[in-house]
């Protein structure tokens, strides 16, 4: 049995299977008990009362927006409730009206959710320029070297999905703005593990999924968009909830909603939005700064143990400001997929691919669990 020391998030706040060492939050996070219980209550109400429960679900939506926004230093009116990261990137890519002569700059190792929406603009004559990551990172110096007067958007993952490199959002936002470009961020692999203040960093838009570090359901996401940009980002996927009075069904001439709900389109994922807001409460109560410090301490301990055992750490751990809660490691001559399967069979859950094993602990994981992973590796 694994003994766990005090952690920012209480271990007993989660209903993990006994003996499971869960180190895979970069793939799918686990629901806190309070989130699960809130979902059960919503589902019970839906099962018992059907449409009679819609009013209470509708009444909660503004509070969900506010909770998400407050977590990042924004306002509820600037939050759209979407399905996932892809939809957030697509709202921006399709809404900004880019065309021939325009350029988008992004990383060469972006997850598909923050790549394909921008690639689709090539059909309109937009130049999509990829930084040769991970060989070269999107640092402010690199961005200033390649950005030009025709660059309209710079998009990057706050933390890269594959090896966990954490970008300097404030410095990149400044570099983009100095050239007249927007700076938009996929926060899927960082929000919930690291603090974010959208005002202090100067980012123009932030989007992501609730299903990873935010520990919400799959199939729910968010877009925070600076209010000053509402008129610049056209609504390309309009629906009945995009307008000012959603209950005036036959007034087709009415204006768009004044807030970011214009980008919601259709009926939101009520359960998903509830799960995101409830889990954010858990994270905020624990203290996101404490969670971030804990994630870095755990991954530092992991890296030290890996290197002492002769494993290659592929993640950049050279400076604290580029570290994240993700570590990728491998060893020449070892079938990493087979090893990952053996770890799973031993109740140590990670992500494994041919290029290595990715480990992603959260605020309730303990040093003993990192040691359990290390002990399960071949010498």
Secondary structure, DSSP 8 states (H G I E B T S, - for coil): -------SS-GGGB---TT-EE-BTTT----BHHHHHHHHHHHHHHHHHGGGGHHHHHHHHHHHHHHHHHHTT--GGGEEEESSHHHHHHHHHHHS---TT-EEEEETT--GGGTHHHHGGGGGT-EEEEE-TTTS---HHHHHHH--TTEEEEEEESB-TTT--B--HHHHHHHHHHTT-EEEEE-TTTBTTB---HHHHT-SEEEEESSSTT---TT-EEEEE-GGGTTTS--SS--TTSBS-TT-TT-TT--B-SSGGGGT-S---HHHHHHHHHHHHHHHHH-HHHHHHHHHHHHHHHHHHHHHTT-EE-S--SSGGG--S-EEEE-TT--HHHHHHHHHHTTEE-EEETTEEEEB--TT--HHHHHHHHHHS--
